[in-house]
Each structure stands twice: as structure tokens, then as C-alpha cells.
Amino acid sequence: MLVLSRKKGEAITLDQDVVIEILAIEGDRVRIGINAPKEMRIYRKELLEETINLNREASKTPTISFGK
């Protein structure tokens, strides 16, 4: 893992296509802006993990079959 310190207004560039900029720092919260190609999907990690876990649980649920 690469760990960097950034100040407000500073940015990080990933592979020339993605720029992550620190917009504001307020207490223990940091607001970031991400400039990336429209076709690139960007997810909040905790929401992606929750969705993956919900999908795993749903796949364990028995299906209901209706007779002919």
C-alpha cells in the first residue's frame, strides 16, 4: 500500500487518466474529488462490500419453484 500525505488543493494522478484532489479538510473528514473517464466505475468501498455480501447471502437462499 502506498501512503501519501496531501494538503487541501493537492492531488494525486493515477495512470494519467484519474486525478484525485483534496477539496477540503474539516475535522476528521476529508472531501475528495475524483476526475476520471466516464466509463470508469467508481464505488465507495463500504457500499461495494455490502452489495457483495448481500448478493452472497441471496445466492444461499433456497429458490421457490412453482409446479406445472
mmJSON file of the N, C-alpha and C atoms, coordinates in Angstrom:
{"data_MODEL":{"atom_site":{
"group_PDB":["ATOM","ATOM","ATOM","ATOM","ATOM","ATOM","ATOM","ATOM","ATOM","ATOM","ATOM","ATOM","ATOM","ATOM","ATOM","ATOM","ATOM","ATOM","ATOM","ATOM","ATOM","ATOM","ATOM","ATOM","ATOM","ATOM","ATOM","ATOM","ATOM","ATOM","ATOM","ATOM","ATOM","ATOM","ATOM","ATOM","ATOM","ATOM","ATOM","ATOM","ATOM","ATOM","ATOM","ATOM","ATOM","ATOM","ATOM","ATOM","ATOM","ATOM","ATOM","ATOM","ATOM","ATOM","ATOM","ATOM","ATOM","ATOM","ATOM","ATOM","ATOM","ATOM","ATOM","ATOM","ATOM","ATOM","ATOM","ATOM","ATOM","ATOM","ATOM","ATOM","ATOM","ATOM","ATOM","ATOM","ATOM","ATOM","ATOM","ATOM","ATOM","ATOM","ATOM","ATOM","ATOM","ATOM","ATOM","ATOM","ATOM","ATOM","ATOM","ATOM","ATOM","ATOM","ATOM","ATOM","ATOM","ATOM","ATOM","ATOM","ATOM","ATOM","ATOM","ATOM","ATOM","ATOM","ATOM","ATOM","ATOM","ATOM","ATOM","ATOM","ATOM","ATOM","ATOM","ATOM","ATOM","ATOM","ATOM","ATOM","ATOM","ATOM","ATOM","ATOM","ATOM","ATOM","ATOM","ATOM","ATOM","ATOM","ATOM","ATOM","ATOM","ATOM","ATOM","ATOM","ATOM","ATOM","ATOM","ATOM","ATOM","ATOM","ATOM","ATOM","ATOM","ATOM","ATOM","ATOM","ATOM","ATOM","ATOM","ATOM","ATOM","ATOM","ATOM","ATOM","ATOM","ATOM","ATOM","ATOM","ATOM","ATOM","ATOM","ATOM","ATOM","ATOM","ATOM","ATOM","ATOM","ATOM","ATOM","ATOM","ATOM","ATOM","ATOM","ATOM","ATOM","ATOM","ATOM","ATOM","ATOM","ATOM","ATOM","ATOM","ATOM","ATOM","ATOM","ATOM","ATOM","ATOM","ATOM","ATOM","ATOM","ATOM","ATOM","ATOM","ATOM","ATOM","ATOM","ATOM","ATOM","ATOM","ATOM","ATOM"],
"id":[1,2,3,4,5,6,7,8,9,10,11,12,13,14,15,16,17,18,19,20,21,22,23,24,25,26,27,28,29,30,31,32,33,34,35,36,37,38,39,40,41,42,43,44,45,46,47,48,49,50,51,52,53,54,55,56,57,58,59,60,61,62,63,64,65,66,67,68,69,70,71,72,73,74,75,76,77,78,79,80,81,82,83,84,85,86,87,88,89,90,91,92,93,94,95,96,97,98,99,100,101,102,103,104,105,106,107,108,109,110,111,112,113,114,115,116,117,118,119,120,121,122,123,124,125,126,127,128,129,130,131,132,133,134,135,136,137,138,139,140,141,142,143,144,145,146,147,148,149,150,151,152,153,154,155,156,157,158,159,160,161,162,163,164,165,166,167,168,169,170,171,172,173,174,175,176,177,178,179,180,181,182,183,184,185,186,187,188,189,190,191,192,193,194,195,196,197,198,199,200,201,202,203,204],
"type_symbol":["N","C","C","N","C","C","N","C","C","N","C","C","N","C","C","N","C","C","N","C","C","N","C","C","N","C","C","N","C","C","N","C","C","N","C","C","N","C","C","N","C","C","N","C","C","N","C","C","N","C","C","N","C","C","N","C","C","N","C","C","N","C","C","N","C","C","N","C","C","N","C","C","N","C","C","N","C","C","N","C","C","N","C","C","N","C","C","N","C","C","N","C","C","N","C","C","N","C","C","N","C","C","N","C","C","N","C","C","N","C","C","N","C","C","N","C","C","N","C","C","N","C","C","N","C","C","N","C","C","N","C","C","N","C","C","N","C","C","N","C","C","N","C","C","N","C","C","N","C","C","N","C","C","N","C","C","N","C","C","N","C","C","N","C","C","N","C","C","N","C","C","N","C","C","N","C","C","N","C","C","N","C","C","N","C","C","N","C","C","N","C","C","N","C","C","N","C","C","N","C","C","N","C","C"],
"label_atom_id":["N","CA","C","N","CA","C","N","CA","C","N","CA","C","N","CA","C","N","CA","C","N","CA","C","N","CA","C","N","CA","C","N","CA","C","N","CA","C","N","CA","C","N","CA","C","N","CA","C","N","CA","C","N","CA","C","N","CA","C","N","CA","C","N","CA","C","N","CA","C","N","CA","C","N","CA","C","N","CA","C","N","CA","C","N","CA","C","N","CA","C","N","CA","C","N","CA","C","N","CA","C","N","CA","C","N","CA","C","N","CA","C","N","CA","C","N","CA","C","N","CA","C","N","CA","C","N","CA","C","N","CA","C","N","CA","C","N","CA","C","N","CA","C","N","CA","C","N","CA","C","N","CA","C","N","CA","C","N","CA","C","N","CA","C","N","CA","C","N","CA","C","N","CA","C","N","CA","C","N","CA","C","N","CA","C","N","CA","C","N","CA","C","N","CA","C","N","CA","C","N","CA","C","N","CA","C","N","CA","C","N","CA","C","N","CA","C","N","CA","C","N","CA","C","N","CA","C","N","CA","C","N","CA","C","N","CA","C"],
"label_alt_id":[null,null,null,null,null,null,null,null,null,null,null,null,null,null,null,null,null,null,null,null,null,null,null,null,null,null,null,null,null,null,null,null,null,null,null,null,null,null,null,null,null,null,null,null,null,null,null,null,null,null,null,null,null,null,null,null,null,null,null,null,null,null,null,null,null,null,null,null,null,null,null,null,null,null,null,null,null,null,null,null,null,null,null,null,null,null,null,null,null,null,null,null,null,null,null,null,null,null,null,null,null,null,null,null,null,null,null,null,null,null,null,null,null,null,null,null,null,null,null,null,null,null,null,null,null,null,null,null,null,null,null,null,null,null,null,null,null,null,null,null,null,null,null,null,null,null,null,null,null,null,null,null,null,null,null,null,null,null,null,null,null,null,null,null,null,null,null,null,null,null,null,null,null,null,null,null,null,null,null,null,null,null,null,null,null,null,null,null,null,null,null,null,null,null,null,null,null,null,null,null,null,null,null,null],
"label_comp_id":["MET","MET","MET","LEU","LEU","LEU","VAL","VAL","VAL","LEU","LEU","LEU","SER","SER","SER","ARG","ARG","ARG","LYS","LYS","LYS","LYS","LYS","LYS","GLY","GLY","GLY","GLU","GLU","GLU","ALA","ALA","ALA","ILE","ILE","ILE","THR","THR","THR","LEU","LEU","LEU","ASP","ASP","ASP","GLN","GLN","GLN","ASP","ASP","ASP","VAL","VAL","VAL","VAL","VAL","VAL","ILE","ILE","ILE","GLU","GLU","GLU","ILE","ILE","ILE","LEU","LEU","LEU","ALA","ALA","ALA","ILE","ILE","ILE","GLU","GLU","GLU","GLY","GLY","GLY","ASP","ASP","ASP","ARG","ARG","ARG","VAL","VAL","VAL","ARG","ARG","ARG","ILE","ILE","ILE","GLY","GLY","GLY","ILE","ILE","ILE","ASN","ASN","ASN","ALA","ALA","ALA","PRO","PRO","PRO","LYS","LYS","LYS","GLU","GLU","GLU","MET","MET","MET","ARG","ARG","ARG","ILE","ILE","ILE","TYR","TYR","TYR","ARG","ARG","ARG","LYS","LYS","LYS","GLU","GLU","GLU","LEU","LEU","LEU","LEU","LEU","LEU","GLU","GLU","GLU","GLU","GLU","GLU","THR","THR","THR","ILE","ILE","ILE","ASN","ASN","ASN","LEU","LEU","LEU","ASN","ASN","ASN","ARG","ARG","ARG","GLU","GLU","GLU","ALA","ALA","ALA","SER","SER","SER","LYS","LYS","LYS","THR","THR","THR","PRO","PRO","PRO","THR","THR","THR","ILE","ILE","ILE","SER","SER","SER","PHE","PHE","PHE","GLY","GLY","GLY","LYS","LYS","LYS"],
"label_asym_id":["A","A","A","A","A","A","A","A","A","A","A","A","A","A","A","A","A","A","A","A","A","A","A","A","A","A","A","A","A","A","A","A","A","A","A","A","A","A","A","A","A","A","A","A","A","A","A","A","A","A","A","A","A","A","A","A","A","A","A","A","A","A","A","A","A","A","A","A","A","A","A","A","A","A","A","A","A","A","A","A","A","A","A","A","A","A","A","A","A","A","A","A","A","A","A","A","A","A","A","A","A","A","A","A","A","A","A","A","A","A","A","A","A","A","A","A","A","A","A","A","A","A","A","A","A","A","A","A","A","A","A","A","A","A","A","A","A","A","A","A","A","A","A","A","A","A","A","A","A","A","A","A","A","A","A","A","A","A","A","A","A","A","A","A","A","A","A","A","A","A","A","A","A","A","A","A","A","A","A","A","A","A","A","A","A","A","A","A","A","A","A","A","A","A","A","A","A","A","A","A","A","A","A","A"],
"label_entity_id":["1","1","1","1","1","1","1","1","1","1","1","1","1","1","1","1","1","1","1","1","1","1","1","1","1","1","1","1","1","1","1","1","1","1","1","1","1","1","1","1","1","1","1","1","1","1","1","1","1","1","1","1","1","1","1","1","1","1","1","1","1","1","1","1","1","1","1","1","1","1","1","1","1","1","1","1","1","1","1","1","1","1","1","1","1","1","1","1","1","1","1","1","1","1","1","1","1","1","1","1","1","1","1","1","1","1","1","1","1","1","1","1","1","1","1","1","1","1","1","1","1","1","1","1","1","1","1","1","1","1","1","1","1","1","1","1","1","1","1","1","1","1","1","1","1","1","1","1","1","1","1","1","1","1","1","1","1","1","1","1","1","1","1","1","1","1","1","1","1","1","1","1","1","1","1","1","1","1","1","1","1","1","1","1","1","1","1","1","1","1","1","1","1","1","1","1","1","1","1","1","1","1","1","1"],
"label_seq_id":[1,1,1,2,2,2,3,3,3,4,4,4,5,5,5,6,6,6,7,7,7,8,8,8,9,9,9,10,10,10,11,11,11,12,12,12,13,13,13,14,14,14,15,15,15,16,16,16,17,17,17,18,18,18,19,19,19,20,20,20,21,21,21,22,22,22,23,23,23,24,24,24,25,25,25,26,26,26,27,27,27,28,28,28,29,29,29,30,30,30,31,31,31,32,32,32,33,33,33,34,34,34,35,35,35,36,36,36,37,37,37,38,38,38,39,39,39,40,40,40,41,41,41,42,42,42,43,43,43,44,44,44,45,45,45,46,46,46,47,47,47,48,48,48,49,49,49,50,50,50,51,51,51,52,52,52,53,53,53,54,54,54,55,55,55,56,56,56,57,57,57,58,58,58,59,59,59,60,60,60,61,61,61,62,62,62,63,63,63,64,64,64,65,65,65,66,66,66,67,67,67,68,68,68],
"pdbx_PDB_ins_code":[null,null,null,null,null,null,null,null,null,null,null,null,null,null,null,null,null,null,null,null,null,null,null,null,null,null,null,null,null,null,null,null,null,null,null,null,null,null,null,null,null,null,null,null,null,null,null,null,null,null,null,null,null,null,null,null,null,null,null,null,null,null,null,null,null,null,null,null,null,null,null,null,null,null,null,null,null,null,null,null,null,null,null,null,null,null,null,null,null,null,null,null,null,null,null,null,null,null,null,null,null,null,null,null,null,null,null,null,null,null,null,null,null,null,null,null,null,null,null,null,null,null,null,null,null,null,null,null,null,null,null,null,null,null,null,null,null,null,null,null,null,null,null,null,null,null,null,null,null,null,null,null,null,null,null,null,null,null,null,null,null,null,null,null,null,null,null,null,null,null,null,null,null,null,null,null,null,null,null,null,null,null,null,null,null,null,null,null,null,null,null,null,null,null,null,null,null,null,null,null,null,null,null,null],
"Cartn_x":[0.854,0.0,0.899,0.578,1.27,0.529,1.22,0.609,1.203,0.335,0.764,0.069,0.737,0.107,-0.185,-1.354,-1.748,-2.38,-2.272,-2.923,-4.062,-4.929,-6.033,-5.481,-6.117,-5.703,-4.683,-4.084,-3.115,-3.848,-3.186,-3.842,-2.878,-3.455,-2.719,-3.241,-2.353,-2.752,-2.455,-3.432,-3.281,-3.335,-2.296,-2.261,-2.696,-2.415,-2.688,-4.164,-5.052,-6.474,-7.309,-6.781,-7.551,-6.808,-7.516,-6.942,-7.809,-7.171,-7.859,-7.343,-8.261,-7.87,-8.503,-7.732,-8.24,-8.947,-10.251,-11.045,-11.169,-11.315,-11.481,-11.121,-10.664,-10.398,-11.129,-12.081,-12.91,-12.92,-12.099,-12.005,-11.424,-12.167,-11.682,-12.242,-12.847,-13.42,-12.625,-12.43,-11.725,-12.655,-12.843,-13.645,-12.683,-12.929,-12.069,-12.899,-12.242,-12.859,-12.106,-12.837,-12.217,-12.601,-11.605,-11.823,-11.327,-12.259,-11.922,-12.775,-12.369,-13.179,-14.579,-15.58,-16.972,-17.209,-16.461,-16.678,-16.081,-15.282,-14.687,-15.692,-15.899,-16.821,-16.067,-16.674,-16.078,-17.098,-16.695,-17.595,-16.998,-17.871,-17.429,-17.194,-16.04,-15.655,-16.677,-17.159,-18.083,-19.404,-19.867,-21.102,-20.882,-19.733,-19.424,-19.337,-18.657,-18.552,-19.914,-20.762,-22.111,-22.914,-22.82,-23.532,-23.037,-21.745,-21.177,-21.684,-21.67,-22.145,-23.63,-24.441,-25.873,-26.122,-25.357,-25.501,-25.107,-24.059,-23.65,-24.747,-25.321,-26.393,-27.619,-27.944,-29.114,-28.922,-27.692,-27.452,-27.585,-27.526,-27.697,-29.161,-30.039,-31.456,-32.079,-32.821,-33.456,-34.44,-34.487,-35.427,-36.78,-37.795,-39.155,-39.488,-39.916,-40.312,-41.819,-42.442,-43.881,-44.146,-45.05,-45.37,-46.075,-46.036,-46.697,-48.171],
"Cartn_y":[-1.178,0.0,1.24,2.153,3.433,4.4,5.047,6.014,7.379,8.351,9.711,10.708,11.788,12.911,13.98,14.568,15.628,16.75,17.953,19.119,19.551,20.392,20.929,21.537,21.183,21.694,20.818,19.874,18.981,17.777,17.087,15.987,14.833,13.722,12.517,12.101,11.726,11.272,9.781,9.032,7.602,7.326,6.756,6.322,7.408,8.635,9.802,10.058,9.135,9.293,9.655,9.433,9.631,10.608,11.663,12.639,12.675,12.503,12.559,13.803,14.734,16.014,16.173,16.701,17.015,18.37,18.362,19.585,20.337,19.61,20.255,19.278,19.824,19.036,19.722,19.014,19.575,18.587,18.846,17.922,16.601,15.513,14.188,13.743,14.664,14.332,15.027,14.297,14.834,14.719,15.823,15.8,15.675,14.67,14.464,14.563,14.967,14.984,14.008,13.275,12.305,12.668,12.924,13.201,11.982,11.251,10.018,9.893,9.045,8.83,8.348,8.765,8.412,6.915,6.158,4.714,3.981,4.68,4.054,4.061,2.91,2.8,3.105,3.938,4.309,4.013,3.223,2.82,3.202,3.513,3.62,2.203,1.953,0.591,-0.076,0.631,0.006,-0.381,0.393,0.046,-1.131,-1.185,-2.304,-3.598,-3.554,-4.742,-5.19,-4.238,-4.579,-5.247,-4.722,-5.301,-6.715,-6.908,-8.243,-9.21,-8.799,-9.667,-9.978,-8.988,-9.223,-10.198,-10.06,-10.973,-12.392,-12.543,-13.878,-14.503,-13.72,-14.23,-14.607,-13.77,-14.044,-15.321,-15.597,-16.804,-18.07,-17.937,-19.082,-19.359,-18.422,-18.555,-19.565,-20.543,-21.513,-20.828,-21.314,-20.747,-21.417,-20.692,-21.221,-21.721,-22.978,-23.494,-23.705,-23.313,-23.454,-24.658,-25.53,-26.721,-26.374,-27.31,-27.095,-27.323],
"Cartn_z":[0.0,0.0,0.0,-0.846,-0.899,0.012,0.919,1.827,1.534,1.242,0.924,1.837,2.116,2.815,1.771,1.849,0.922,1.711,1.218,1.81,0.898,1.421,0.627,-0.666,-1.781,-3.082,-3.787,-3.073,-3.695,-4.294,-5.205,-5.913,-6.13,-6.537,-6.904,-8.274,-9.176,-10.504,-10.629,-11.122,-11.347,-12.839,-13.377,-14.768,-15.752,-15.486,-16.332,-16.624,-16.253,-16.55,-15.33,-14.15,-12.929,-12.022,-11.61,-10.685,-9.435,-8.292,-7.005,-6.292,-5.991,-5.394,-4.027,-3.102,-1.766,-1.864,-1.634,-1.763,-0.449,0.648,1.949,3.059,4.167,5.365,6.502,7.095,8.165,9.326,10.335,11.461,11.007,11.271,10.87,9.517,8.779,7.465,6.366,5.287,4.121,2.926,2.214,0.987,-0.177,-1.02,-2.178,-3.451,-4.51,-5.833,-6.715,-7.53,-8.428,-9.853,-10.67,-12.084,-12.846,-13.481,-14.173,-15.424,-16.364,-17.565,-17.18,-17.941,-17.645,-17.612,-18.418,-18.463,-17.256,-16.462,-15.283,-14.134,-13.547,-12.419,-11.132,-10.31,-9.027,-7.948,-6.957,-5.882,-4.531,-3.583,-2.194,-1.696,-1.127,-0.754,0.157,1.167,2.116,1.458,0.471,-0.236,-1.178,-1.826,-2.703,-1.897,-0.75,0.095,0.601,0.976,1.441,0.327,-0.877,-2.015,-2.306,-2.27,-2.498,-1.443,-0.177,0.903,0.774,0.421,0.229,-0.922,-1.986,-3.12,-2.736,-1.941,-1.475,-0.624,0.283,1.138,0.306,-0.669,-1.516,-2.327,-2.716,-3.513,-2.669,-1.346,-0.45,-0.136,-0.448,-0.176,-1.126,-0.589,-1.476,-2.424,-3.631,-4.596,-4.455,-4.837,-4.782,-6.175,-6.26,-7.566,-7.568,-8.632,-8.791,-9.677,-9.254,-10.032,-11.328,-12.258,-13.56,-13.479],
"occupancy":[1.0,1.0,1.0,1.0,1.0,1.0,1.0,1.0,1.0,1.0,1.0,1.0,1.0,1.0,1.0,1.0,1.0,1.0,1.0,1.0,1.0,1.0,1.0,1.0,1.0,1.0,1.0,1.0,1.0,1.0,1.0,1.0,1.0,1.0,1.0,1.0,1.0,1.0,1.0,1.0,1.0,1.0,1.0,1.0,1.0,1.0,1.0,1.0,1.0,1.0,1.0,1.0,1.0,1.0,1.0,1.0,1.0,1.0,1.0,1.0,1.0,1.0,1.0,1.0,1.0,1.0,1.0,1.0,1.0,1.0,1.0,1.0,1.0,1.0,1.0,1.0,1.0,1.0,1.0,1.0,1.0,1.0,1.0,1.0,1.0,1.0,1.0,1.0,1.0,1.0,1.0,1.0,1.0,1.0,1.0,1.0,1.0,1.0,1.0,1.0,1.0,1.0,1.0,1.0,1.0,1.0,1.0,1.0,1.0,1.0,1.0,1.0,1.0,1.0,1.0,1.0,1.0,1.0,1.0,1.0,1.0,1.0,1.0,1.0,1.0,1.0,1.0,1.0,1.0,1.0,1.0,1.0,1.0,1.0,1.0,1.0,1.0,1.0,1.0,1.0,1.0,1.0,1.0,1.0,1.0,1.0,1.0,1.0,1.0,1.0,1.0,1.0,1.0,1.0,1.0,1.0,1.0,1.0,1.0,1.0,1.0,1.0,1.0,1.0,1.0,1.0,1.0,1.0,1.0,1.0,1.0,1.0,1.0,1.0,1.0,1.0,1.0,1.0,1.0,1.0,1.0,1.0,1.0,1.0,1.0,1.0,1.0,1.0,1.0,1.0,1.0,1.0,1.0,1.0,1.0,1.0,1.0,1.0,1.0,1.0,1.0,1.0,1.0,1.0],
"B_iso_or_equiv":[0.0,0.0,0.0,0.0,0.0,0.0,0.0,0.0,0.0,0.0,0.0,0.0,0.0,0.0,0.0,0.0,0.0,0.0,0.0,0.0,0.0,0.0,0.0,0.0,0.0,0.0,0.0,0.0,0.0,0.0,0.0,0.0,0.0,0.0,0.0,0.0,0.0,0.0,0.0,0.0,0.0,0.0,0.0,0.0,0.0,0.0,0.0,0.0,0.0,0.0,0.0,0.0,0.0,0.0,0.0,0.0,0.0,0.0,0.0,0.0,0.0,0.0,0.0,0.0,0.0,0.0,0.0,0.0,0.0,0.0,0.0,0.0,0.0,0.0,0.0,0.0,0.0,0.0,0.0,0.0,0.0,0.0,0.0,0.0,0.0,0.0,0.0,0.0,0.0,0.0,0.0,0.0,0.0,0.0,0.0,0.0,0.0,0.0,0.0,0.0,0.0,0.0,0.0,0.0,0.0,0.0,0.0,0.0,0.0,0.0,0.0,0.0,0.0,0.0,0.0,0.0,0.0,0.0,0.0,0.0,0.0,0.0,0.0,0.0,0.0,0.0,0.0,0.0,0.0,0.0,0.0,0.0,0.0,0.0,0.0,0.0,0.0,0.0,0.0,0.0,0.0,0.0,0.0,0.0,0.0,0.0,0.0,0.0,0.0,0.0,0.0,0.0,0.0,0.0,0.0,0.0,0.0,0.0,0.0,0.0,0.0,0.0,0.0,0.0,0.0,0.0,0.0,0.0,0.0,0.0,0.0,0.0,0.0,0.0,0.0,0.0,0.0,0.0,0.0,0.0,0.0,0.0,0.0,0.0,0.0,0.0,0.0,0.0,0.0,0.0,0.0,0.0,0.0,0.0,0.0,0.0,0.0,0.0,0.0,0.0,0.0,0.0,0.0,0.0],
"pdbx_formal_charge":[null,null,null,null,null,null,null,null,null,null,null,null,null,null,null,null,null,null,null,null,null,null,null,null,null,null,null,null,null,null,null,null,null,null,null,null,null,null,null,null,null,null,null,null,null,null,null,null,null,null,null,null,null,null,null,null,null,null,null,null,null,null,null,null,null,null,null,null,null,null,null,null,null,null,null,null,null,null,null,null,null,null,null,null,null,null,null,null,null,null,null,null,null,null,null,null,null,null,null,null,null,null,null,null,null,null,null,null,null,null,null,null,null,null,null,null,null,null,null,null,null,null,null,null,null,null,null,null,null,null,null,null,null,null,null,null,null,null,null,null,null,null,null,null,null,null,null,null,null,null,null,null,null,null,null,null,null,null,null,null,null,null,null,null,null,null,null,null,null,null,null,null,null,null,null,null,null,null,null,null,null,null,null,null,null,null,null,null,null,null,null,null,null,null,null,null,null,null,null,null,null,null,null,null],
"auth_seq_id":[1,1,1,2,2,2,3,3,3,4,4,4,5,5,5,6,6,6,7,7,7,8,8,8,9,9,9,10,10,10,11,11,11,12,12,12,13,13,13,14,14,14,15,15,15,16,16,16,17,17,17,18,18,18,19,19,19,20,20,20,21,21,21,22,22,22,23,23,23,24,24,24,25,25,25,26,26,26,27,27,27,28,28,28,29,29,29,30,30,30,31,31,31,32,32,32,33,33,33,34,34,34,35,35,35,36,36,36,37,37,37,38,38,38,39,39,39,40,40,40,41,41,41,42,42,42,43,43,43,44,44,44,45,45,45,46,46,46,47,47,47,48,48,48,49,49,49,50,50,50,51,51,51,52,52,52,53,53,53,54,54,54,55,55,55,56,56,56,57,57,57,58,58,58,59,59,59,60,60,60,61,61,61,62,62,62,63,63,63,64,64,64,65,65,65,66,66,66,67,67,67,68,68,68],
"auth_comp_id":["MET","MET","MET","LEU","LEU","LEU","VAL","VAL","VAL","LEU","LEU","LEU","SER","SER","SER","ARG","ARG","ARG","LYS","LYS","LYS","LYS","LYS","LYS","GLY","GLY","GLY","GLU","GLU","GLU","ALA","ALA","ALA","ILE","ILE","ILE","THR","THR","THR","LEU","LEU","LEU","ASP","ASP","ASP","GLN","GLN","GLN","ASP","ASP","ASP","VAL","VAL","VAL","VAL","VAL","VAL","ILE","ILE","ILE","GLU","GLU","GLU","ILE","ILE","ILE","LEU","LEU","LEU","ALA","ALA","ALA","ILE","ILE","ILE","GLU","GLU","GLU","GLY","GLY","GLY","ASP","ASP","ASP","ARG","ARG","ARG","VAL","VAL","VAL","ARG","ARG","ARG","ILE","ILE","ILE","GLY","GLY","GLY","ILE","ILE","ILE","ASN","ASN","ASN","ALA","ALA","ALA","PRO","PRO","PRO","LYS","LYS","LYS","GLU","GLU","GLU","MET","MET","MET","ARG","ARG","ARG","ILE","ILE","ILE","TYR","TYR","TYR","ARG","ARG","ARG","LYS","LYS","LYS","GLU","GLU","GLU","LEU","LEU","LEU","LEU","LEU","LEU","GLU","GLU","GLU","GLU","GLU","GLU","THR","THR","THR","ILE","ILE","ILE","ASN","ASN","ASN","LEU","LEU","LEU","ASN","ASN","ASN","ARG","ARG","ARG","GLU","GLU","GLU","ALA","ALA","ALA","SER","SER","SER","LYS","LYS","LYS","THR","THR","THR","PRO","PRO","PRO","THR","THR","THR","ILE","ILE","ILE","SER","SER","SER","PHE","PHE","PHE","GLY","GLY","GLY","LYS","LYS","LYS"],
"auth_asym_id":["A","A","A","A","A","A","A","A","A","A","A","A","A","A","A","A","A","A","A","A","A","A","A","A","A","A","A","A","A","A","A","A","A","A","A","A","A","A","A","A","A","A","A","A","A","A","A","A","A","A","A","A","A","A","A","A","A","A","A","A","A","A","A","A","A","A","A","A","A","A","A","A","A","A","A","A","A","A","A","A","A","A","A","A","A","A","A","A","A","A","A","A","A","A","A","A","A","A","A","A","A","A","A","A","A","A","A","A","A","A","A","A","A","A","A","A","A","A","A","A","A","A","A","A","A","A","A","A","A","A","A","A","A","A","A","A","A","A","A","A","A","A","A","A","A","A","A","A","A","A","A","A","A","A","A","A","A","A","A","A","A","A","A","A","A","A","A","A","A","A","A","A","A","A","A","A","A","A","A","A","A","A","A","A","A","A","A","A","A","A","A","A","A","A","A","A","A","A","A","A","A","A","A","A"],
"auth_atom_id":["N","CA","C","N","CA","C","N","CA","C","N","CA","C","N","CA","C","N","CA","C","N","CA","C","N","CA","C","N","CA","C","N","CA","C","N","CA","C","N","CA","C","N","CA","C","N","CA","C","N","CA","C","N","CA","C","N","CA","C","N","CA","C","N","CA","C","N","CA","C","N","CA","C","N","CA","C","N","CA","C","N","CA","C","N","CA","C","N","CA","C","N","CA","C","N","CA","C","N","CA","C","N","CA","C","N","CA","C","N","CA","C","N","CA","C","N","CA","C","N","CA","C","N","CA","C","N","CA","C","N","CA","C","N","CA","C","N","CA","C","N","CA","C","N","CA","C","N","CA","C","N","CA","C","N","CA","C","N","CA","C","N","CA","C","N","CA","C","N","CA","C","N","CA","C","N","CA","C","N","CA","C","N","CA","C","N","CA","C","N","CA","C","N","CA","C","N","CA","C","N","CA","C","N","CA","C","N","CA","C","N","CA","C","N","CA","C","N","CA","C","N","CA","C","N","CA","C","N","CA","C","N","CA","C","N","CA","C"],
"pdbx_PDB_model_num":[1,1,1,1,1,1,1,1,1,1,1,1,1,1,1,1,1,1,1,1,1,1,1,1,1,1,1,1,1,1,1,1,1,1,1,1,1,1,1,1,1,1,1,1,1,1,1,1,1,1,1,1,1,1,1,1,1,1,1,1,1,1,1,1,1,1,1,1,1,1,1,1,1,1,1,1,1,1,1,1,1,1,1,1,1,1,1,1,1,1,1,1,1,1,1,1,1,1,1,1,1,1,1,1,1,1,1,1,1,1,1,1,1,1,1,1,1,1,1,1,1,1,1,1,1,1,1,1,1,1,1,1,1,1,1,1,1,1,1,1,1,1,1,1,1,1,1,1,1,1,1,1,1,1,1,1,1,1,1,1,1,1,1,1,1,1,1,1,1,1,1,1,1,1,1,1,1,1,1,1,1,1,1,1,1,1,1,1,1,1,1,1,1,1,1,1,1,1,1,1,1,1,1,1]
}}}
